[in-house]
Amino acid sequence: MSEPKFKIGVVGLGYVGLPLATLLAEKFSVVGFDLNMQRVAQIRAFSDPTFEVSKESLKAVVKTIDSEKNGLYCSSDPKYLAPVNFYIVCVPTPVTKDNEPDFSLLEKASAGLGSYLKKGDYVVYESTVYPGATEGICQPILEQCSGLKGKEDFYLGYSPERINPGDKNRKLKDILKITSGCSPASAAIIDQVYATVIEAGTYKAPSISVAEAAKVIENAQRDLNIAFVNELAIVFSKMGLNTHEVLKAAATKWNFMPFSPGLVGGHCIGVDPYYLATKAKLVGHDPKVILAGRKLNNEMGAFVANQVLQMLALIKIGMPGTEVLLVGFSFKENCPDVRNTGVMSVYNALNSFGAKISVYDPVADKEAALNSYGVSLIKAPKKMGYKAIVLCVPHKELLAVDWRIYTTAKGVIYKVKEAFSTRADGQL
């Protein structure tokens, strides 16, 4: 099969869309579309505030004008999507305050694309959804807005994103990609497009629904595994056992799966199980295990706060008015993204105890922390300024810091993640 000749449009230039658009631009003419004009301006200036794509990589592909030559042209003007014939949708799919799937951004993107859709075009979704959503929710919108018929006039596909934010060792091209299409012929072409740039290879799923289901169970499985070790951490703390020492010993068996306790957040692991649970309910099943894992993981922030409270009580320090430092605020290490950060649950619990809380994170998006949570990140911690320090997010630049110099003489340190080198008085 000859190399596909497509002009590609990537809708959404965030953590998923920009790395994909940049990689595809090495082999195709790519239009990157995002409604955020500031984001587009940053990319045109070879800057990615998510740290996922380097300045050098952007300089190598970003174009100042749209053309048929390989490269990436970014815009907030949808007119540049008109000549595209292979669309890839990479918009967020969060949950509502009631933990129900929120398809609003996906529906809006689909409606927008529908007005540009032409006969013979391809539309591939990478946004996480539950099985059946691509063909059951997105396709009807595309048909209504374009006047075209799916599978006859245009072709639908699904290729779940597998970006791992903050991971410099597993880049997009190094992660095997699942692909799928609405027919065997369209699936083959979609797979070929991705195979052009994904060095790790592709896996062609037999249907769009299978690909959708594979994505949600990837993250639901991880959520449940973390919930299991989080529960172990709670139990072992009551026994006076070091959870990490227990896990280390258990890992000597060849088939033991290693997971570490921690705060679960972000836009994937803490969200996707709700999509799967919702679909389970729609088909008449009560998803007990999936939601039990979510419930336990959501409670870990309060558990951490209570551990700190107990540590302070042992040295006769009450929580009200006590200065506490939280180190790290983003949802995971080496990543500025603060969406659904688990650290906020620790913050809220400590705040309910009356603690005076400061948060330090040199990596996290300060503007997003303030706008989304009302949390103002401090520029630097105070030496000998805190009676309790909670080491939450192990950014690389924070691991070797001697956090003892920031506690008062009788201060305590609690580790949420073991990676920090500082000796702690307690840990998850």
BELPENOR-V209471 format. One record per residue. N is the residue number from 1. RES is the residue in one letter. SS is DSSP state (@ for helix, = for strand, . for the rest). OMEGA is omega in whole degrees, 0 to 359 (* if undefined). BURIAL is b if it has 9 or more other C-alpha atoms within 8 Angstrom, else e. Layout:
n=N res=RES ss=SS omega=OMEGA burial=BURIAL
n=N res=RES ss=SS omega=OMEGA burial=BURIAL
//
This chain:
n=1 res=M ss=. omega=182 burial=e
n=2 res=S ss=. omega=181 burial=e
n=3 res=E ss=. omega=182 burial=e
n=4 res=P ss=. omega=178 burial=e
n=5 res=K ss=. omega=182 burial=e
n=6 res=F ss=. omega=165 burial=b
n=7 res=K ss== omega=189 burial=b
n=8 res=I ss== omega=174 burial=b
n=9 res=G ss== omega=178 burial=b
n=10 res=V ss== omega=183 burial=b
n=11 res=V ss== omega=185 burial=b
n=12 res=G ss=. omega=185 burial=b
n=13 res=L ss=. omega=178 burial=b
n=14 res=G ss=. omega=183 burial=b
n=15 res=Y ss=. omega=180 burial=b
n=16 res=V ss=. omega=188 burial=b
n=17 res=G ss=@ omega=184 burial=b
n=18 res=L ss=@ omega=176 burial=b
n=19 res=P ss=@ omega=180 burial=b
n=20 res=L ss=@ omega=180 burial=b
n=21 res=A ss=@ omega=180 burial=b
n=22 res=T ss=@ omega=180 burial=b
n=23 res=L ss=@ omega=180 burial=b
n=24 res=L ss=@ omega=182 burial=b
n=25 res=A ss=. omega=176 burial=b
n=26 res=E ss=. omega=184 burial=b
n=27 res=K ss=. omega=185 burial=b
n=28 res=F ss=. omega=167 burial=b
n=29 res=S ss== omega=188 burial=b
n=30 res=V ss== omega=170 burial=b
n=31 res=V ss== omega=176 burial=b
n=32 res=G ss== omega=183 burial=b
n=33 res=F ss== omega=174 burial=b
n=34 res=D ss=. omega=180 burial=b
n=35 res=L ss=. omega=181 burial=e
n=36 res=N ss=. omega=184 burial=e
n=37 res=M ss=@ omega=178 burial=b
n=38 res=Q ss=@ omega=178 burial=e
n=39 res=R ss=@ omega=179 burial=b
n=40 res=V ss=@ omega=179 burial=b
n=41 res=A ss=@ omega=179 burial=e
n=42 res=Q ss=@ omega=180 burial=b
n=43 res=I ss=@ omega=178 burial=b
n=44 res=R ss=@ omega=178 burial=b
n=45 res=A ss=. omega=176 burial=e
n=46 res=F ss=. omega=181 burial=b
n=47 res=S ss=. omega=176 burial=b
n=48 res=D ss=. omega=183 burial=b
n=49 res=P ss=. omega=177 burial=e
n=50 res=T ss=. omega=180 burial=b
n=51 res=F ss=. omega=182 burial=b
n=52 res=E ss=. omega=181 burial=b
n=53 res=V ss=. omega=183 burial=b
n=54 res=S ss=. omega=177 burial=b
n=55 res=K ss=@ omega=181 burial=b
n=56 res=E ss=@ omega=180 burial=e
n=57 res=S ss=@ omega=178 burial=b
n=58 res=L ss=@ omega=179 burial=b
n=59 res=K ss=@ omega=183 burial=e
n=60 res=A ss=@ omega=186 burial=e
n=61 res=V ss=@ omega=185 burial=b
n=62 res=V ss== omega=180 burial=b
n=63 res=K ss=. omega=179 burial=b
n=64 res=T ss=. omega=176 burial=e
n=65 res=I ss=. omega=178 burial=e
n=66 res=D ss=. omega=180 burial=e
n=67 res=S ss=. omega=180 burial=e
n=68 res=E ss=. omega=178 burial=e
n=69 res=K ss=. omega=177 burial=e
n=70 res=N ss=. omega=181 burial=b
n=71 res=G ss== omega=184 burial=b
n=72 res=L ss== omega=173 burial=b
n=73 res=Y ss== omega=183 burial=b
n=74 res=C ss== omega=180 burial=b
n=75 res=S ss== omega=171 burial=b
n=76 res=S ss=. omega=179 burial=b
n=77 res=D ss=. omega=184 burial=e
n=78 res=P ss=@ omega=181 burial=e
n=79 res=K ss=@ omega=181 burial=e
n=80 res=Y ss=@ omega=176 burial=b
n=81 res=L ss=@ omega=185 burial=b
n=82 res=A ss=. omega=182 burial=e
n=83 res=P ss=. omega=181 burial=e
n=84 res=V ss=. omega=175 burial=b
n=85 res=N ss=. omega=177 burial=b
n=86 res=F ss== omega=184 burial=b
n=87 res=Y ss== omega=175 burial=b
n=88 res=I ss== omega=184 burial=b
n=89 res=V ss== omega=183 burial=b
n=90 res=C ss=. omega=180 burial=b
n=91 res=V ss=. omega=181 burial=b
n=92 res=P ss=. omega=173 burial=e
n=93 res=T ss=. omega=182 burial=b
n=94 res=P ss=. omega=172 burial=b
n=95 res=V ss== omega=178 burial=b
n=96 res=T ss=. omega=178 burial=e
n=97 res=K ss=. omega=178 burial=e
n=98 res=D ss=. omega=179 burial=e
n=99 res=N ss=. omega=173 burial=e
n=100 res=E ss=. omega=179 burial=b
n=101 res=P ss== omega=178 burial=b
n=102 res=D ss=. omega=182 burial=b
n=103 res=F ss=. omega=189 burial=e
n=104 res=S ss=@ omega=180 burial=e
n=105 res=L ss=@ omega=179 burial=b
n=106 res=L ss=@ omega=179 burial=b
n=107 res=E ss=@ omega=179 burial=b
n=108 res=K ss=@ omega=179 burial=e
n=109 res=A ss=@ omega=180 burial=b
n=110 res=S ss=@ omega=179 burial=b
n=111 res=A ss=@ omega=179 burial=b
n=112 res=G ss=@ omega=179 burial=e
n=113 res=L ss=@ omega=182 burial=b
n=114 res=G ss=@ omega=182 burial=b
n=115 res=S ss=. omega=180 burial=e
n=116 res=Y ss=. omega=186 burial=b
n=117 res=L ss=. omega=181 burial=b
n=118 res=K ss=. omega=177 burial=b
n=119 res=K ss=. omega=179 burial=e
n=120 res=G ss=. omega=181 burial=e
n=121 res=D ss=. omega=175 burial=b
n=122 res=Y ss== omega=174 burial=b
n=123 res=V ss== omega=181 burial=b
n=124 res=V ss== omega=178 burial=b
n=125 res=Y ss== omega=174 burial=b
n=126 res=E ss=. omega=181 burial=b
n=127 res=S ss=. omega=181 burial=b
n=128 res=T ss=. omega=179 burial=b
n=129 res=V ss=. omega=174 burial=b
n=130 res=Y ss=. omega=182 burial=b
n=131 res=P ss=. omega=179 burial=b
n=132 res=G ss=. omega=185 burial=b
n=133 res=A ss=@ omega=182 burial=b
n=134 res=T ss=@ omega=182 burial=b
n=135 res=E ss=@ omega=184 burial=b
n=136 res=G ss=@ omega=181 burial=e
n=137 res=I ss=@ omega=185 burial=b
n=138 res=C ss=@ omega=183 burial=b
n=139 res=Q ss=@ omega=178 burial=b
n=140 res=P ss=@ omega=178 burial=b
n=141 res=I ss=@ omega=178 burial=b
n=142 res=L ss=@ omega=181 burial=b
n=143 res=E ss=@ omega=182 burial=b
n=144 res=Q ss=@ omega=184 burial=b
n=145 res=C ss=@ omega=182 burial=b
n=146 res=S ss=@ omega=186 burial=b
n=147 res=G ss=. omega=181 burial=e
n=148 res=L ss=. omega=181 burial=b
n=149 res=K ss=. omega=177 burial=e
n=150 res=G ss== omega=181 burial=b
n=151 res=K ss=. omega=177 burial=b
n=152 res=E ss=. omega=182 burial=e
n=153 res=D ss=. omega=176 burial=b
n=154 res=F ss== omega=189 burial=b
n=155 res=Y ss== omega=185 burial=b
n=156 res=L ss== omega=176 burial=b
n=157 res=G ss== omega=177 burial=b
n=158 res=Y ss== omega=177 burial=b
n=159 res=S ss=. omega=187 burial=b
n=160 res=P ss=. omega=178 burial=b
n=161 res=E ss=. omega=177 burial=b
n=162 res=R ss=. omega=177 burial=e
n=163 res=I ss=. omega=176 burial=e
n=164 res=N ss=. omega=186 burial=e
n=165 res=P ss=. omega=178 burial=e
n=166 res=G ss=. omega=181 burial=b
n=167 res=D ss=. omega=182 burial=e
n=168 res=K ss=. omega=181 burial=e
n=169 res=N ss=. omega=179 burial=e
n=170 res=R ss=. omega=178 burial=e
n=171 res=K ss=. omega=183 burial=b
n=172 res=L ss=@ omega=183 burial=b
n=173 res=K ss=@ omega=183 burial=b
n=174 res=D ss=@ omega=183 burial=b
n=175 res=I ss=. omega=181 burial=b
n=176 res=L ss=. omega=188 burial=b
n=177 res=K ss== omega=172 burial=b
n=178 res=I ss== omega=176 burial=b
n=179 res=T ss== omega=176 burial=b
n=180 res=S ss=. omega=179 burial=b
n=181 res=G ss== omega=184 burial=b
n=182 res=C ss=. omega=178 burial=b
n=183 res=S ss=. omega=179 burial=e
n=184 res=P ss=@ omega=181 burial=e
n=185 res=A ss=@ omega=180 burial=e
n=186 res=S ss=@ omega=178 burial=b
n=187 res=A ss=@ omega=180 burial=b
n=188 res=A ss=@ omega=181 burial=b
n=189 res=I ss=@ omega=178 burial=b
n=190 res=I ss=@ omega=178 burial=b
n=191 res=D ss=@ omega=181 burial=b
n=192 res=Q ss=@ omega=179 burial=b
n=193 res=V ss=@ omega=180 burial=b
n=194 res=Y ss=@ omega=181 burial=b
n=195 res=A ss=@ omega=179 burial=b
n=196 res=T ss=. omega=185 burial=b
n=197 res=V ss=. omega=181 burial=b
n=198 res=I ss=. omega=184 burial=b
n=199 res=E ss=. omega=181 burial=b
n=200 res=A ss=. omega=179 burial=b
n=201 res=G ss=. omega=181 burial=b
n=202 res=T ss== omega=175 burial=b
n=203 res=Y ss== omega=183 burial=b
n=204 res=K ss== omega=179 burial=b
n=205 res=A ss=. omega=183 burial=b
n=206 res=P ss=. omega=178 burial=e
n=207 res=S ss=. omega=177 burial=b
n=208 res=I ss=@ omega=181 burial=b
n=209 res=S ss=@ omega=177 burial=e
n=210 res=V ss=@ omega=179 burial=b
n=211 res=A ss=@ omega=178 burial=b
n=212 res=E ss=@ omega=181 burial=b
n=213 res=A ss=@ omega=180 burial=b
n=214 res=A ss=@ omega=181 burial=e
n=215 res=K ss=@ omega=184 burial=b
n=216 res=V ss=@ omega=179 burial=b
n=217 res=I ss=@ omega=174 burial=b
n=218 res=E ss=@ omega=184 burial=e
n=219 res=N ss=@ omega=177 burial=b
n=220 res=A ss=@ omega=178 burial=b
n=221 res=Q ss=@ omega=179 burial=e
n=222 res=R ss=@ omega=179 burial=b
n=223 res=D ss=@ omega=180 burial=b
n=224 res=L ss=@ omega=179 burial=b
n=225 res=N ss=@ omega=178 burial=b
n=226 res=I ss=@ omega=178 burial=b
n=227 res=A ss=@ omega=179 burial=b
n=228 res=F ss=@ omega=181 burial=b
n=229 res=V ss=@ omega=174 burial=b
n=230 res=N ss=@ omega=177 burial=b
n=231 res=E ss=@ omega=175 burial=b
n=232 res=L ss=@ omega=180 burial=b
n=233 res=A ss=@ omega=178 burial=b
n=234 res=I ss=@ omega=182 burial=b
n=235 res=V ss=@ omega=183 burial=e
n=236 res=F ss=@ omega=178 burial=b
n=237 res=S ss=@ omega=178 burial=b
n=238 res=K ss=@ omega=179 burial=e
n=239 res=M ss=@ omega=184 burial=e
n=240 res=G ss=. omega=180 burial=e
n=241 res=L ss=. omega=175 burial=e
n=242 res=N ss=. omega=184 burial=e
n=243 res=T ss=@ omega=183 burial=b
n=244 res=H ss=@ omega=176 burial=e
n=245 res=E ss=@ omega=178 burial=e
n=246 res=V ss=@ omega=180 burial=b
n=247 res=L ss=@ omega=179 burial=b
n=248 res=K ss=@ omega=179 burial=e
n=249 res=A ss=@ omega=181 burial=e
n=250 res=A ss=@ omega=182 burial=e
n=251 res=A ss=. omega=177 burial=b
n=252 res=T ss=. omega=175 burial=e
n=253 res=K ss=. omega=189 burial=e
n=254 res=W ss=. omega=185 burial=e
n=255 res=N ss=. omega=176 burial=e
n=256 res=F ss=. omega=181 burial=e
n=257 res=M ss=. omega=183 burial=e
n=258 res=P ss=. omega=172 burial=e
n=259 res=F ss=. omega=180 burial=e
n=260 res=S ss=. omega=177 burial=e
n=261 res=P ss=. omega=179 burial=b
n=262 res=G ss=. omega=177 burial=b
n=263 res=L ss=. omega=181 burial=b
n=264 res=V ss=. omega=179 burial=b
n=265 res=G ss=. omega=179 burial=b
n=266 res=G ss=. omega=187 burial=b
n=267 res=H ss=. omega=181 burial=b
n=268 res=C ss=. omega=188 burial=e
n=269 res=I ss=@ omega=181 burial=b
n=270 res=G ss=@ omega=184 burial=b
n=271 res=V ss=@ omega=188 burial=b
n=272 res=D ss=@ omega=178 burial=b
n=273 res=P ss=@ omega=178 burial=b
n=274 res=Y ss=@ omega=177 burial=b
n=275 res=Y ss=@ omega=179 burial=b
n=276 res=L ss=@ omega=180 burial=b
n=277 res=A ss=@ omega=179 burial=b
n=278 res=T ss=@ omega=179 burial=b
n=279 res=K ss=@ omega=178 burial=b
n=280 res=A ss=@ omega=179 burial=b
n=281 res=K ss=@ omega=181 burial=b
n=282 res=L ss=@ omega=180 burial=e
n=283 res=V ss=. omega=172 burial=e
n=284 res=G ss=. omega=179 burial=e
n=285 res=H ss=. omega=177 burial=e
n=286 res=D ss=. omega=187 burial=e
n=287 res=P ss=. omega=186 burial=b
n=288 res=K ss=@ omega=186 burial=e
n=289 res=V ss=@ omega=182 burial=e
n=290 res=I ss=@ omega=183 burial=b
n=291 res=L ss=@ omega=176 burial=b
n=292 res=A ss=@ omega=177 burial=e
n=293 res=G ss=@ omega=179 burial=b
n=294 res=R ss=@ omega=182 burial=b
n=295 res=K ss=@ omega=182 burial=e
n=296 res=L ss=@ omega=180 burial=b
n=297 res=N ss=@ omega=178 burial=b
n=298 res=N ss=@ omega=182 burial=b
n=299 res=E ss=. omega=187 burial=e
n=300 res=M ss=@ omega=177 burial=b
n=301 res=G ss=@ omega=178 burial=b
n=302 res=A ss=@ omega=178 burial=b
n=303 res=F ss=@ omega=179 burial=b
n=304 res=V ss=@ omega=180 burial=b
n=305 res=A ss=@ omega=178 burial=b
n=306 res=N ss=@ omega=176 burial=e
n=307 res=Q ss=@ omega=179 burial=b
n=308 res=V ss=@ omega=178 burial=b
n=309 res=L ss=@ omega=180 burial=b
n=310 res=Q ss=@ omega=178 burial=e
n=311 res=M ss=@ omega=179 burial=b
n=312 res=L ss=@ omega=180 burial=b
n=313 res=A ss=@ omega=180 burial=b
n=314 res=L ss=@ omega=179 burial=e
n=315 res=I ss=. omega=173 burial=e
n=316 res=K ss=. omega=176 burial=e
n=317 res=I ss=. omega=177 burial=e
n=318 res=G ss=. omega=183 burial=e
n=319 res=M ss=. omega=184 burial=b
n=320 res=P ss=. omega=179 burial=e
n=321 res=G ss=. omega=181 burial=e
n=322 res=T ss=. omega=179 burial=b
n=323 res=E ss== omega=181 burial=b
n=324 res=V ss== omega=178 burial=b
n=325 res=L ss== omega=171 burial=b
n=326 res=L ss== omega=180 burial=b
n=327 res=V ss== omega=184 burial=b
n=328 res=G ss=. omega=180 burial=b
n=329 res=F ss=. omega=180 burial=b
n=330 res=S ss=. omega=187 burial=b
n=331 res=F ss=. omega=176 burial=b
n=332 res=K ss=. omega=184 burial=b
n=333 res=E ss=. omega=174 burial=b
n=334 res=N ss=. omega=183 burial=b
n=335 res=C ss=. omega=182 burial=b
n=336 res=P ss=. omega=187 burial=b
n=337 res=D ss=. omega=180 burial=b
n=338 res=V ss=. omega=181 burial=b
n=339 res=R ss=. omega=178 burial=b
n=340 res=N ss=. omega=182 burial=b
n=341 res=T ss=. omega=179 burial=b
n=342 res=G ss=. omega=180 burial=b
n=343 res=V ss=@ omega=181 burial=b
n=344 res=M ss=@ omega=179 burial=b
n=345 res=S ss=@ omega=174 burial=b
n=346 res=V ss=@ omega=179 burial=b
n=347 res=Y ss=@ omega=183 burial=b
n=348 res=N ss=@ omega=181 burial=e
n=349 res=A ss=@ omega=178 burial=b
n=350 res=L ss=@ omega=179 burial=b
n=351 res=N ss=@ omega=179 burial=b
n=352 res=S ss=@ omega=177 burial=e
n=353 res=F ss=. omega=179 burial=e
n=354 res=G ss=. omega=180 burial=b
n=355 res=A ss=. omega=174 burial=b
n=356 res=K ss== omega=193 burial=b
n=357 res=I ss== omega=169 burial=b
n=358 res=S ss== omega=180 burial=b
n=359 res=V ss== omega=180 burial=b
n=360 res=Y ss== omega=176 burial=b
n=361 res=D ss=. omega=181 burial=b
n=362 res=P ss=. omega=183 burial=e
n=363 res=V ss=. omega=186 burial=b
n=364 res=A ss=. omega=176 burial=b
n=365 res=D ss=. omega=185 burial=b
n=366 res=K ss=@ omega=181 burial=e
n=367 res=E ss=@ omega=179 burial=e
n=368 res=A ss=@ omega=179 burial=b
n=369 res=A ss=@ omega=181 burial=b
n=370 res=L ss=@ omega=184 burial=b
n=371 res=N ss=@ omega=184 burial=e
n=372 res=S ss=@ omega=187 burial=e
n=373 res=Y ss=@ omega=184 burial=e
n=374 res=G ss=. omega=180 burial=e
n=375 res=V ss=. omega=178 burial=e
n=376 res=S ss=. omega=181 burial=e
n=377 res=L ss=. omega=181 burial=b
n=378 res=I ss== omega=181 burial=b
n=379 res=K ss=. omega=180 burial=e
n=380 res=A ss=. omega=178 burial=e
n=381 res=P ss=. omega=180 burial=b
n=382 res=K ss=. omega=176 burial=e
n=383 res=K ss=. omega=182 burial=e
n=384 res=M ss=. omega=187 burial=b
n=385 res=G ss=. omega=189 burial=b
n=386 res=Y ss== omega=177 burial=b
n=387 res=K ss== omega=176 burial=b
n=388 res=A ss== omega=175 burial=b
n=389 res=I ss== omega=178 burial=b
n=390 res=V ss== omega=181 burial=b
n=391 res=L ss== omega=191 burial=b
n=392 res=C ss=. omega=188 burial=b
n=393 res=V ss=. omega=186 burial=b
n=394 res=P ss=. omega=172 burial=b
n=395 res=H ss=. omega=184 burial=b
n=396 res=K ss=@ omega=184 burial=e
n=397 res=E ss=@ omega=181 burial=e
n=398 res=L ss=@ omega=189 burial=e
n=399 res=L ss=. omega=186 burial=b
n=400 res=A ss=. omega=181 burial=e
n=401 res=V ss=. omega=174 burial=e
n=402 res=D ss=. omega=185 burial=e
n=403 res=W ss=@ omega=178 burial=e
n=404 res=R ss=@ omega=182 burial=e
n=405 res=I ss=@ omega=181 burial=e
n=406 res=Y ss=@ omega=177 burial=b
n=407 res=T ss== omega=172 burial=b
n=408 res=T ss== omega=184 burial=b
n=409 res=A ss== omega=181 burial=e
n=410 res=K ss== omega=185 burial=e
n=411 res=G ss== omega=180 burial=b
n=412 res=V ss== omega=177 burial=b
n=413 res=I ss== omega=178 burial=b
n=414 res=Y ss== omega=178 burial=b
n=415 res=K ss== omega=170 burial=b
n=416 res=V ss=. omega=179 burial=b
n=417 res=K ss=. omega=186 burial=b
n=418 res=E ss=. omega=188 burial=e
n=419 res=A ss=. omega=179 burial=e
n=420 res=F ss=. omega=183 burial=b
n=421 res=S ss=. omega=181 burial=b
n=422 res=T ss=. omega=175 burial=b
n=423 res=R ss=. omega=183 burial=e
n=424 res=A ss=. omega=177 burial=b
n=425 res=D ss=. omega=178 burial=e
n=426 res=G ss== omega=178 burial=b
n=427 res=Q ss== omega=180 burial=b
n=428 res=L ss=. omega=* burial=b
//
